[in-house]
Amino acid sequence: MSTPLPPPRPRGIDFSLPTCGETRCHGRGTCTVPPGGGAGLVCDCMLGYRGESCEDTVNEAVSLPLTLGVLAVIVGLVLMAFIFAKVRQKQKKRLRKEMAARHGYNVAV
């Protein structure tokens, strides 16, 4: 029993060369014929990309506000944790003073 031969490749075509979608569309789309016809090719961009050569991202306008929003939430949480720790520290100090006064200790707190 012999192993099957791979299908013959057409002569003159080099499959290792980049495709139109990889070069013209930056690998983010495929080349298609324009809707109205014509000699040139246009890029049909993948989801999330746009532009003549799929060079722009759709969420580009959202990235800065989103980053600033996340940063603000993180800073707010750190600030709240710091305030909570300070309030808790003062409560403990007050409790120690009350306990010392209640039991007659003269302890500098």
Jmol script that loads the backbone (N, CA, C; Angstrom):
load data "model"
ATOM      1  N   MET A   1       0.844  -1.164   0.000  1.00  0.00           N
ATOM      2  CA  MET A   1       0.000   0.000   0.000  1.00  0.00           C
ATOM      3  C   MET A   1       0.898   1.238   0.000  1.00  0.00           C
ATOM      4  N   SER A   2       0.678   2.148  -0.902  1.00  0.00           N
ATOM      5  CA  SER A   2       1.519   3.344  -0.994  1.00  0.00           C
ATOM      6  C   SER A   2       0.774   4.548  -0.398  1.00  0.00           C
ATOM      7  N   THR A   3       1.560   5.521   0.062  1.00  0.00           N
ATOM      8  CA  THR A   3       0.959   6.729   0.630  1.00  0.00           C
ATOM      9  C   THR A   3       0.439   7.611  -0.496  1.00  0.00           C
ATOM     10  N   PRO A   4      -0.685   8.285  -0.278  1.00  0.00           N
ATOM     11  CA  PRO A   4      -1.238   9.130  -1.334  1.00  0.00           C
ATOM     12  C   PRO A   4      -0.345  10.347  -1.566  1.00  0.00           C
ATOM     13  N   LEU A   5      -0.230  10.752  -2.781  1.00  0.00           N
ATOM     14  CA  LEU A   5       0.562  11.931  -3.140  1.00  0.00           C
ATOM     15  C   LEU A   5      -0.251  13.189  -2.861  1.00  0.00           C
ATOM     16  N   PRO A   6       0.442  14.251  -2.460  1.00  0.00           N
ATOM     17  CA  PRO A   6      -0.286  15.507  -2.247  1.00  0.00           C
ATOM     18  C   PRO A   6      -0.814  16.023  -3.582  1.00  0.00           C
ATOM     19  N   PRO A   7      -1.880  16.795  -3.534  1.00  0.00           N
ATOM     20  CA  PRO A   7      -2.421  17.317  -4.795  1.00  0.00           C
ATOM     21  C   PRO A   7      -1.387  18.207  -5.480  1.00  0.00           C
ATOM     22  N   PRO A   8      -1.349  18.196  -6.780  1.00  0.00           N
ATOM     23  CA  PRO A   8      -0.366  19.013  -7.494  1.00  0.00           C
ATOM     24  C   PRO A   8      -0.665  20.488  -7.319  1.00  0.00           C
ATOM     25  N   ARG A   9       0.402  21.269  -7.135  1.00  0.00           N
ATOM     26  CA  ARG A   9       0.245  22.714  -7.017  1.00  0.00           C
ATOM     27  C   ARG A   9       0.360  23.329  -8.399  1.00  0.00           C
ATOM     28  N   PRO A  10      -0.444  24.336  -8.683  1.00  0.00           N
ATOM     29  CA  PRO A  10      -0.357  24.983  -9.988  1.00  0.00           C
ATOM     30  C   PRO A  10       1.032  25.569 -10.198  1.00  0.00           C
ATOM     31  N   ARG A  11       1.489  25.518 -11.403  1.00  0.00           N
ATOM     32  CA  ARG A  11       2.810  26.063 -11.716  1.00  0.00           C
ATOM     33  C   ARG A  11       2.763  27.580 -11.703  1.00  0.00           C
ATOM     34  N   GLY A  12       3.860  28.159 -11.263  1.00  0.00           N
ATOM     35  CA  GLY A  12       4.009  29.611 -11.314  1.00  0.00           C
ATOM     36  C   GLY A  12       3.402  30.351 -10.132  1.00  0.00           C
ATOM     37  N   ILE A  13       2.753  29.664  -9.196  1.00  0.00           N
ATOM     38  CA  ILE A  13       2.167  30.337  -8.028  1.00  0.00           C
ATOM     39  C   ILE A  13       3.036  30.018  -6.827  1.00  0.00           C
ATOM     40  N   ASP A  14       3.497  31.075  -6.155  1.00  0.00           N
ATOM     41  CA  ASP A  14       4.308  30.903  -4.946  1.00  0.00           C
ATOM     42  C   ASP A  14       3.420  31.197  -3.745  1.00  0.00           C
ATOM     43  N   PHE A  15       3.010  30.155  -3.018  1.00  0.00           N
ATOM     44  CA  PHE A  15       2.097  30.323  -1.901  1.00  0.00           C
ATOM     45  C   PHE A  15       2.763  30.936  -0.672  1.00  0.00           C
ATOM     46  N   SER A  16       4.057  31.090  -0.672  1.00  0.00           N
ATOM     47  CA  SER A  16       4.732  31.694   0.474  1.00  0.00           C
ATOM     48  C   SER A  16       4.698  33.219   0.414  1.00  0.00           C
ATOM     49  N   LEU A  17       4.299  33.771  -0.722  1.00  0.00           N
ATOM     50  CA  LEU A  17       4.213  35.225  -0.849  1.00  0.00           C
ATOM     51  C   LEU A  17       3.015  35.744  -0.051  1.00  0.00           C
ATOM     52  N   PRO A  18       3.128  36.953   0.492  1.00  0.00           N
ATOM     53  CA  PRO A  18       2.004  37.497   1.264  1.00  0.00           C
ATOM     54  C   PRO A  18       0.805  37.790   0.359  1.00  0.00           C
ATOM     55  N   THR A  19      -0.379  37.647   0.922  1.00  0.00           N
ATOM     56  CA  THR A  19      -1.603  37.905   0.168  1.00  0.00           C
ATOM     57  C   THR A  19      -1.918  39.399   0.179  1.00  0.00           C
ATOM     58  N   CYS A  20      -2.882  39.785  -0.621  1.00  0.00           N
ATOM     59  CA  CYS A  20      -3.309  41.188  -0.671  1.00  0.00           C
ATOM     60  C   CYS A  20      -3.803  41.643   0.697  1.00  0.00           C
ATOM     61  N   GLY A  21      -4.554  40.780   1.391  1.00  0.00           N
ATOM     62  CA  GLY A  21      -5.062  41.126   2.718  1.00  0.00           C
ATOM     63  C   GLY A  21      -3.950  41.336   3.729  1.00  0.00           C
ATOM     64  N   GLU A  22      -2.863  40.597   3.593  1.00  0.00           N
ATOM     65  CA  GLU A  22      -1.742  40.738   4.527  1.00  0.00           C
ATOM     66  C   GLU A  22      -0.950  42.015   4.261  1.00  0.00           C
ATOM     67  N   THR A  23      -0.828  42.405   2.994  1.00  0.00           N
ATOM     68  CA  THR A  23      -0.025  43.582   2.670  1.00  0.00           C
ATOM     69  C   THR A  23      -0.870  44.857   2.652  1.00  0.00           C
ATOM     70  N   ARG A  24      -1.878  44.905   1.817  1.00  0.00           N
ATOM     71  CA  ARG A  24      -2.676  46.125   1.663  1.00  0.00           C
ATOM     72  C   ARG A  24      -3.551  46.400   2.888  1.00  0.00           C
ATOM     73  N   CYS A  25      -4.114  45.349   3.480  1.00  0.00           N
ATOM     74  CA  CYS A  25      -5.049  45.515   4.604  1.00  0.00           C
ATOM     75  C   CYS A  25      -4.380  45.274   5.957  1.00  0.00           C
ATOM     76  N   HIS A  26      -3.065  45.253   6.005  1.00  0.00           N
ATOM     77  CA  HIS A  26      -2.286  45.085   7.240  1.00  0.00           C
ATOM     78  C   HIS A  26      -2.646  43.815   7.998  1.00  0.00           C
ATOM     79  N   GLY A  27      -3.129  42.790   7.309  1.00  0.00           N
ATOM     80  CA  GLY A  27      -3.469  41.532   7.965  1.00  0.00           C
ATOM     81  C   GLY A  27      -4.743  41.610   8.783  1.00  0.00           C
ATOM     82  N   ARG A  28      -5.498  42.702   8.652  1.00  0.00           N
ATOM     83  CA  ARG A  28      -6.717  42.891   9.441  1.00  0.00           C
ATOM     84  C   ARG A  28      -7.964  42.879   8.572  1.00  0.00           C
ATOM     85  N   GLY A  29      -7.853  42.349   7.377  1.00  0.00           N
ATOM     86  CA  GLY A  29      -8.991  42.299   6.469  1.00  0.00           C
ATOM     87  C   GLY A  29      -8.645  41.529   5.217  1.00  0.00           C
ATOM     88  N   THR A  30      -9.591  41.487   4.291  1.00  0.00           N
ATOM     89  CA  THR A  30      -9.383  40.810   3.017  1.00  0.00           C
ATOM     90  C   THR A  30      -9.637  41.786   1.880  1.00  0.00           C
ATOM     91  N   CYS A  31      -8.988  41.559   0.756  1.00  0.00           N
ATOM     92  CA  CYS A  31      -9.182  42.401  -0.418  1.00  0.00           C
ATOM     93  C   CYS A  31     -10.423  41.936  -1.175  1.00  0.00           C
ATOM     94  N   THR A  32     -11.264  42.887  -1.538  1.00  0.00           N
ATOM     95  CA  THR A  32     -12.466  42.570  -2.302  1.00  0.00           C
ATOM     96  C   THR A  32     -12.628  43.588  -3.424  1.00  0.00           C
ATOM     97  N   VAL A  33     -13.469  43.251  -4.378  1.00  0.00           N
ATOM     98  CA  VAL A  33     -13.801  44.173  -5.466  1.00  0.00           C
ATOM     99  C   VAL A  33     -14.761  45.208  -4.898  1.00  0.00           C
ATOM    100  N   PRO A  34     -14.591  46.494  -5.240  1.00  0.00           N
ATOM    101  CA  PRO A  34     -15.485  47.525  -4.703  1.00  0.00           C
ATOM    102  C   PRO A  34     -16.940  47.250  -5.091  1.00  0.00           C
ATOM    103  N   PRO A  35     -17.898  47.689  -4.261  1.00  0.00           N
ATOM    104  CA  PRO A  35     -19.310  47.418  -4.532  1.00  0.00           C
ATOM    105  C   PRO A  35     -19.781  47.897  -5.906  1.00  0.00           C
ATOM    106  N   GLY A  36     -19.305  49.023  -6.381  1.00  0.00           N
ATOM    107  CA  GLY A  36     -19.725  49.539  -7.676  1.00  0.00           C
ATOM    108  C   GLY A  36     -18.889  49.004  -8.823  1.00  0.00           C
ATOM    109  N   GLY A  37     -17.990  48.103  -8.546  1.00  0.00           N
ATOM    110  CA  GLY A  37     -17.075  47.592  -9.559  1.00  0.00           C
ATOM    111  C   GLY A  37     -15.860  48.489  -9.670  1.00  0.00           C
ATOM    112  N   GLY A  38     -14.967  48.180 -10.512  1.00  0.00           N
ATOM    113  CA  GLY A  38     -13.770  48.991 -10.691  1.00  0.00           C
ATOM    114  C   GLY A  38     -12.545  48.124 -10.801  1.00  0.00           C
ATOM    115  N   ALA A  39     -11.434  48.779 -11.114  1.00  0.00           N
ATOM    116  CA  ALA A  39     -10.199  48.047 -11.350  1.00  0.00           C
ATOM    117  C   ALA A  39      -9.459  47.746 -10.049  1.00  0.00           C
ATOM    118  N   GLY A  40      -9.572  48.618  -9.049  1.00  0.00           N
ATOM    119  CA  GLY A  40      -8.819  48.441  -7.809  1.00  0.00           C
ATOM    120  C   GLY A  40      -9.520  47.520  -6.836  1.00  0.00           C
ATOM    121  N   LEU A  41      -8.813  47.176  -5.800  1.00  0.00           N
ATOM    122  CA  LEU A  41      -9.371  46.361  -4.728  1.00  0.00           C
ATOM    123  C   LEU A  41      -9.498  47.217  -3.477  1.00  0.00           C
ATOM    124  N   VAL A  42     -10.483  46.911  -2.655  1.00  0.00           N
ATOM    125  CA  VAL A  42     -10.664  47.616  -1.387  1.00  0.00           C
ATOM    126  C   VAL A  42     -10.589  46.587  -0.261  1.00  0.00           C
ATOM    127  N   CYS A  43     -10.319  47.074   0.923  1.00  0.00           N
ATOM    128  CA  CYS A  43     -10.213  46.190   2.081  1.00  0.00           C
ATOM    129  C   CYS A  43     -11.574  46.021   2.744  1.00  0.00           C
ATOM    130  N   ASP A  44     -11.908  44.784   3.029  1.00  0.00           N
ATOM    131  CA  ASP A  44     -13.076  44.453   3.827  1.00  0.00           C
ATOM    132  C   ASP A  44     -12.526  44.117   5.208  1.00  0.00           C
ATOM    133  N   CYS A  45     -12.588  45.085   6.128  1.00  0.00           N
ATOM    134  CA  CYS A  45     -11.912  44.978   7.423  1.00  0.00           C
ATOM    135  C   CYS A  45     -12.632  44.027   8.371  1.00  0.00           C
ATOM    136  N   MET A  46     -11.840  43.392   9.240  1.00  0.00           N
ATOM    137  CA  MET A  46     -12.382  42.520  10.278  1.00  0.00           C
ATOM    138  C   MET A  46     -13.052  43.389  11.337  1.00  0.00           C
ATOM    139  N   LEU A  47     -13.833  42.746  12.190  1.00  0.00           N
ATOM    140  CA  LEU A  47     -14.528  43.426  13.266  1.00  0.00           C
ATOM    141  C   LEU A  47     -13.515  44.129  14.174  1.00  0.00           C
ATOM    142  N   GLY A  48     -13.755  45.405  14.438  1.00  0.00           N
ATOM    143  CA  GLY A  48     -12.872  46.178  15.307  1.00  0.00           C
ATOM    144  C   GLY A  48     -11.893  47.061  14.559  1.00  0.00           C
ATOM    145  N   TYR A  49     -11.849  46.952  13.219  1.00  0.00           N
ATOM    146  CA  TYR A  49     -10.925  47.758  12.419  1.00  0.00           C
ATOM    147  C   TYR A  49     -11.692  48.481  11.327  1.00  0.00           C
ATOM    148  N   ARG A  50     -11.149  49.620  10.904  1.00  0.00           N
ATOM    149  CA  ARG A  50     -11.762  50.398   9.833  1.00  0.00           C
ATOM    150  C   ARG A  50     -10.688  51.209   9.133  1.00  0.00           C
ATOM    151  N   GLY A  51     -11.066  51.860   8.064  1.00  0.00           N
ATOM    152  CA  GLY A  51     -10.146  52.678   7.296  1.00  0.00           C
ATOM    153  C   GLY A  51      -9.886  52.069   5.938  1.00  0.00           C
ATOM    154  N   GLU A  52      -9.238  52.836   5.099  1.00  0.00           N
ATOM    155  CA  GLU A  52      -8.952  52.392   3.735  1.00  0.00           C
ATOM    156  C   GLU A  52      -8.090  51.138   3.718  1.00  0.00           C
ATOM    157  N   SER A  53      -7.156  51.055   4.683  1.00  0.00           N
ATOM    158  CA  SER A  53      -6.268  49.886   4.767  1.00  0.00           C
ATOM    159  C   SER A  53      -6.401  49.179   6.113  1.00  0.00           C
ATOM    160  N   CYS A  54      -7.548  49.320   6.766  1.00  0.00           N
ATOM    161  CA  CYS A  54      -7.816  48.710   8.079  1.00  0.00           C
ATOM    162  C   CYS A  54      -6.779  49.147   9.112  1.00  0.00           C
ATOM    163  N   GLU A  55      -6.325  50.393   9.021  1.00  0.00           N
ATOM    164  CA  GLU A  55      -5.269  50.880   9.912  1.00  0.00           C
ATOM    165  C   GLU A  55      -5.793  51.449  11.220  1.00  0.00           C
ATOM    166  N   ASP A  56      -7.073  51.796  11.290  1.00  0.00           N
ATOM    167  CA  ASP A  56      -7.643  52.383  12.498  1.00  0.00           C
ATOM    168  C   ASP A  56      -8.435  51.340  13.284  1.00  0.00           C
ATOM    169  N   THR A  57      -8.406  51.476  14.608  1.00  0.00           N
ATOM    170  CA  THR A  57      -9.241  50.613  15.429  1.00  0.00           C
ATOM    171  C   THR A  57     -10.522  51.357  15.769  1.00  0.00           C
ATOM    172  N   VAL A  58     -11.587  50.616  15.901  1.00  0.00           N
ATOM    173  CA  VAL A  58     -12.879  51.228  16.188  1.00  0.00           C
ATOM    174  C   VAL A  58     -12.906  51.790  17.601  1.00  0.00           C
ATOM    175  N   ASN A  59     -12.263  51.125  18.547  1.00  0.00           N
ATOM    176  CA  ASN A  59     -12.305  51.562  19.944  1.00  0.00           C
ATOM    177  C   ASN A  59     -11.203  52.549  20.293  1.00  0.00           C
ATOM    178  N   GLU A  60     -10.537  53.112  19.317  1.00  0.00           N
ATOM    179  CA  GLU A  60      -9.451  54.062  19.570  1.00  0.00           C
ATOM    180  C   GLU A  60      -9.931  55.257  20.389  1.00  0.00           C
ATOM    181  N   ALA A  61     -11.138  55.755  20.081  1.00  0.00           N
ATOM    182  CA  ALA A  61     -11.664  56.916  20.788  1.00  0.00           C
ATOM    183  C   ALA A  61     -12.060  56.579  22.220  1.00  0.00           C
ATOM    184  N   VAL A  62     -12.260  55.331  22.538  1.00  0.00           N
ATOM    185  CA  VAL A  62     -12.696  54.913  23.859  1.00  0.00           C
ATOM    186  C   VAL A  62     -11.507  54.613  24.768  1.00  0.00           C
ATOM    187  N   SER A  63     -10.360  54.321  24.214  1.00  0.00           N
ATOM    188  CA  SER A  63      -9.236  53.825  25.015  1.00  0.00           C
ATOM    189  C   SER A  63      -8.761  54.826  26.068  1.00  0.00           C
ATOM    190  N   LEU A  64      -8.635  56.111  25.738  1.00  0.00           N
ATOM    191  CA  LEU A  64      -8.156  57.091  26.719  1.00  0.00           C
ATOM    192  C   LEU A  64      -9.176  57.304  27.833  1.00  0.00           C
ATOM    193  N   PRO A  65     -10.448  57.571  27.539  1.00  0.00           N
ATOM    194  CA  PRO A  65     -11.405  57.725  28.642  1.00  0.00           C
ATOM    195  C   PRO A  65     -11.533  56.469  29.501  1.00  0.00           C
ATOM    196  N   LEU A  66     -11.464  55.315  28.882  1.00  0.00           N
ATOM    197  CA  LEU A  66     -11.553  54.063  29.644  1.00  0.00           C
ATOM    198  C   LEU A  66     -10.359  53.920  30.574  1.00  0.00           C
ATOM    199  N   THR A  67      -9.171  54.214  30.071  1.00  0.00           N
ATOM    200  CA  THR A  67      -7.962  54.144  30.899  1.00  0.00           C
ATOM    201  C   THR A  67      -8.037  55.123  32.064  1.00  0.00           C
ATOM    202  N   LEU A  68      -8.482  56.347  31.788  1.00  0.00           N
ATOM    203  CA  LEU A  68      -8.595  57.346  32.854  1.00  0.00           C
ATOM    204  C   LEU A  68      -9.654  56.939  33.876  1.00  0.00           C
ATOM    205  N   GLY A  69     -10.740  56.353  33.418  1.00  0.00           N
ATOM    206  CA  GLY A  69     -11.784  55.902  34.331  1.00  0.00           C
ATOM    207  C   GLY A  69     -11.296  54.806  35.249  1.00  0.00           C
ATOM    208  N   VAL A  70     -10.596  53.829  34.697  1.00  0.00           N
ATOM    209  CA  VAL A  70     -10.054  52.733  35.509  1.00  0.00           C
ATOM    210  C   VAL A  70      -9.034  53.271  36.504  1.00  0.00           C
ATOM    211  N   LEU A  71      -8.197  54.182  36.054  1.00  0.00           N
ATOM    212  CA  LEU A  71      -7.195  54.786  36.943  1.00  0.00           C
ATOM    213  C   LEU A  71      -7.874  55.552  38.079  1.00  0.00           C
ATOM    214  N   ALA A  72      -8.943  56.283  37.774  1.00  0.00           N
ATOM    215  CA  ALA A  72      -9.666  57.026  38.804  1.00  0.00           C
ATOM    216  C   ALA A  72     -10.288  56.085  39.831  1.00  0.00           C
ATOM    217  N   VAL A  73     -10.836  54.966  39.383  1.00  0.00           N
ATOM    218  CA  VAL A  73     -11.421  53.991  40.309  1.00  0.00           C
ATOM    219  C   VAL A  73     -10.343  53.418  41.227  1.00  0.00           C
ATOM    220  N   ILE A  74      -9.181  53.084  40.664  1.00  0.00           N
ATOM    221  CA  ILE A  74      -8.091  52.523  41.477  1.00  0.00           C
ATOM    222  C   ILE A  74      -7.608  53.534  42.508  1.00  0.00           C
ATOM    223  N   VAL A  75      -7.403  54.787  42.083  1.00  0.00           N
ATOM    224  CA  VAL A  75      -6.959  55.830  43.020  1.00  0.00           C
ATOM    225  C   VAL A  75      -8.013  56.041  44.101  1.00  0.00           C
ATOM    226  N   GLY A  76      -9.286  56.034  43.719  1.00  0.00           N
ATOM    227  CA  GLY A  76     -10.365  56.197  44.689  1.00  0.00           C
ATOM    228  C   GLY A  76     -10.385  55.078  45.720  1.00  0.00           C
ATOM    229  N   LEU A  77     -10.190  53.838  45.266  1.00  0.00           N
ATOM    230  CA  LEU A  77     -10.165  52.711  46.198  1.00  0.00           C
ATOM    231  C   LEU A  77      -8.982  52.787  47.160  1.00  0.00           C
ATOM    232  N   VAL A  78      -7.828  53.178  46.645  1.00  0.00           N
ATOM    233  CA  VAL A  78      -6.643  53.318  47.510  1.00  0.00           C
ATOM    234  C   VAL A  78      -6.876  54.420  48.531  1.00  0.00           C
ATOM    235  N   LEU A  79      -7.462  55.531  48.101  1.00  0.00           N
ATOM    236  CA  LEU A  79      -7.753  56.639  49.004  1.00  0.00           C
ATOM    237  C   LEU A  79      -8.755  56.222  50.077  1.00  0.00           C
ATOM    238  N   MET A  80      -9.792  55.496  49.684  1.00  0.00           N
ATOM    239  CA  MET A  80     -10.784  55.026  50.661  1.00  0.00           C
ATOM    240  C   MET A  80     -10.151  54.068  51.668  1.00  0.00           C
ATOM    241  N   ALA A  81      -9.270  53.193  51.211  1.00  0.00           N
ATOM    242  CA  ALA A  81      -8.593  52.260  52.115  1.00  0.00           C
ATOM    243  C   ALA A  81      -7.720  53.015  53.105  1.00  0.00           C
ATOM    244  N   PHE A  82      -7.037  54.058  52.626  1.00  0.00           N
ATOM    245  CA  PHE A  82      -6.190  54.869  53.508  1.00  0.00           C
ATOM    246  C   PHE A  82      -7.035  55.579  54.561  1.00  0.00           C
ATOM    247  N   ILE A  83      -8.150  56.168  54.146  1.00  0.00           N
ATOM    248  CA  ILE A  83      -9.034  56.871  55.088  1.00  0.00           C
ATOM    249  C   ILE A  83      -9.605  55.885  56.105  1.00  0.00           C
ATOM    250  N   PHE A  84     -10.034  54.707  55.643  1.00  0.00           N
ATOM    251  CA  PHE A  84     -10.567  53.692  56.543  1.00  0.00           C
ATOM    252  C   PHE A  84      -9.518  53.282  57.576  1.00  0.00           C
ATOM    253  N   ALA A  85      -8.271  53.102  57.146  1.00  0.00           N
ATOM    254  CA  ALA A  85      -7.204  52.713  58.071  1.00  0.00           C
ATOM    255  C   ALA A  85      -6.960  53.801  59.112  1.00  0.00           C
ATOM    256  N   LYS A  86      -6.978  55.049  58.700  1.00  0.00           N
ATOM    257  CA  LYS A  86      -6.766  56.163  59.645  1.00  0.00           C
ATOM    258  C   LYS A  86      -7.897  56.246  60.662  1.00  0.00           C
ATOM    259  N   VAL A  87      -9.146  56.113  60.188  1.00  0.00           N
ATOM    260  CA  VAL A  87     -10.291  56.167  61.100  1.00  0.00           C
ATOM    261  C   VAL A  87     -10.219  55.016  62.093  1.00  0.00           C
ATOM    262  N   ARG A  88      -9.886  53.837  61.607  1.00  0.00           N
ATOM    263  CA  ARG A  88      -9.773  52.660  62.475  1.00  0.00           C
ATOM    264  C   ARG A  88      -8.662  52.851  63.508  1.00  0.00           C
ATOM    265  N   GLN A  89      -7.555  53.452  63.088  1.00  0.00           N
ATOM    266  CA  GLN A  89      -6.436  53.706  64.000  1.00  0.00           C
ATOM    267  C   GLN A  89      -6.869  54.662  65.110  1.00  0.00           C
ATOM    268  N   LYS A  90      -7.626  55.702  64.773  1.00  0.00           N
ATOM    269  CA  LYS A  90      -8.096  56.661  65.779  1.00  0.00           C
ATOM    270  C   LYS A  90      -9.092  56.009  66.735  1.00  0.00           C
ATOM    271  N   GLN A  91      -9.952  55.134  66.208  1.00  0.00           N
ATOM    272  CA  GLN A  91     -10.911  54.432  67.070  1.00  0.00           C
ATOM    273  C   GLN A  91     -10.184  53.563  68.082  1.00  0.00           C
ATOM    274  N   LYS A  92      -9.168  52.843  67.640  1.00  0.00           N
ATOM    275  CA  LYS A  92      -8.414  51.982  68.548  1.00  0.00           C
ATOM    276  C   LYS A  92      -7.701  52.810  69.617  1.00  0.00           C
ATOM    277  N   LYS A  93      -7.169  53.951  69.216  1.00  0.00           N
ATOM    278  CA  LYS A  93      -6.467  54.819  70.164  1.00  0.00           C
ATOM    279  C   LYS A  93      -7.449  55.339  71.221  1.00  0.00           C
ATOM    280  N   ARG A  94      -8.623  55.726  70.782  1.00  0.00           N
ATOM    281  CA  ARG A  94      -9.646  56.226  71.701  1.00  0.00           C
ATOM    282  C   ARG A  94     -10.093  55.109  72.653  1.00  0.00           C
ATOM    283  N   LEU A  95     -10.273  53.909  72.124  1.00  0.00           N
ATOM    284  CA  LEU A  95     -10.668  52.776  72.961  1.00  0.00           C
ATOM    285  C   LEU A  95      -9.612  52.460  74.016  1.00  0.00           C
ATOM    286  N   ARG A  96      -8.332  52.536  73.634  1.00  0.00           N
ATOM    287  CA  ARG A  96      -7.261  52.286  74.597  1.00  0.00           C
ATOM    288  C   ARG A  96      -7.283  53.328  75.711  1.00  0.00           C
ATOM    289  N   LYS A  97      -7.537  54.583  75.357  1.00  0.00           N
ATOM    290  CA  LYS A  97      -7.596  55.648  76.370  1.00  0.00           C
ATOM    291  C   LYS A  97      -8.760  55.412  77.321  1.00  0.00           C
ATOM    292  N   GLU A  98      -9.908  55.032  76.769  1.00  0.00           N
ATOM    293  CA  GLU A  98     -11.090  54.780  77.597  1.00  0.00           C
ATOM    294  C   GLU A  98     -10.832  53.603  78.540  1.00  0.00           C
ATOM    295  N   MET A  99     -10.228  52.531  78.023  1.00  0.00           N
ATOM    296  CA  MET A  99      -9.931  51.364  78.858  1.00  0.00           C
ATOM    297  C   MET A  99      -8.938  51.723  79.955  1.00  0.00           C
ATOM    298  N   ALA A 100      -7.950  52.524  79.627  1.00  0.00           N
ATOM    299  CA  ALA A 100      -6.949  52.927  80.622  1.00  0.00           C
ATOM    300  C   ALA A 100      -7.602  53.798  81.691  1.00  0.00           C
ATOM    301  N   ALA A 101      -8.482  54.709  81.289  1.00  0.00           N
ATOM    302  CA  ALA A 101      -9.156  55.572  82.264  1.00  0.00           C
ATOM    303  C   ALA A 101     -10.112  54.765  83.135  1.00  0.00           C
ATOM    304  N   ARG A 102     -10.789  53.801  82.537  1.00  0.00           N
ATOM    305  CA  ARG A 102     -11.745  52.972  83.255  1.00  0.00           C
ATOM    306  C   ARG A 102     -11.068  52.119  84.319  1.00  0.00           C
ATOM    307  N   HIS A 103      -9.866  51.626  84.005  1.00  0.00           N
ATOM    308  CA  HIS A 103      -9.160  50.726  84.917  1.00  0.00           C
ATOM    309  C   HIS A 103      -8.112  51.461  85.771  1.00  0.00           C
ATOM    310  N   GLY A 104      -8.013  52.775  85.620  1.00  0.00           N
ATOM    311  CA  GLY A 104      -7.105  53.552  86.462  1.00  0.00           C
ATOM    312  C   GLY A 104      -5.654  53.485  86.039  1.00  0.00           C
ATOM    313  N   TYR A 105      -5.390  53.148  84.811  1.00  0.00           N
ATOM    314  CA  TYR A 105      -4.005  53.138  84.355  1.00  0.00           C
ATOM    315  C   TYR A 105      -3.641  54.540  83.916  1.00  0.00           C
ATOM    316  N   ASN A 106      -2.401  54.891  84.134  1.00  0.00           N
ATOM    317  CA  ASN A 106      -1.904  56.176  83.677  1.00  0.00           C
ATOM    318  C   ASN A 106      -0.892  55.882  82.574  1.00  0.00           C
ATOM    319  N   VAL A 107      -1.399  55.593  81.394  1.00  0.00           N
ATOM    320  CA  VAL A 107      -0.555  55.202  80.292  1.00  0.00           C
ATOM    321  C   VAL A 107      -0.605  56.278  79.221  1.00  0.00           C
ATOM    322  N   ALA A 108       0.548  56.702  78.753  1.00  0.00           N
ATOM    323  CA  ALA A 108       0.607  57.676  77.662  1.00  0.00           C
ATOM    324  C   ALA A 108       0.326  56.942  76.373  1.00  0.00           C
ATOM    325  N   VAL A 109      -0.702  57.412  75.655  1.00  0.00           N
ATOM    326  CA  VAL A 109      -1.074  56.728  74.417  1.00  0.00           C
ATOM    327  C   VAL A 109      -0.806  57.630  73.251  1.00  0.00           C
TER     328      VAL A 109
END
end "model"
wireframe off; spacefill off
backbone 0.3
color backbone group
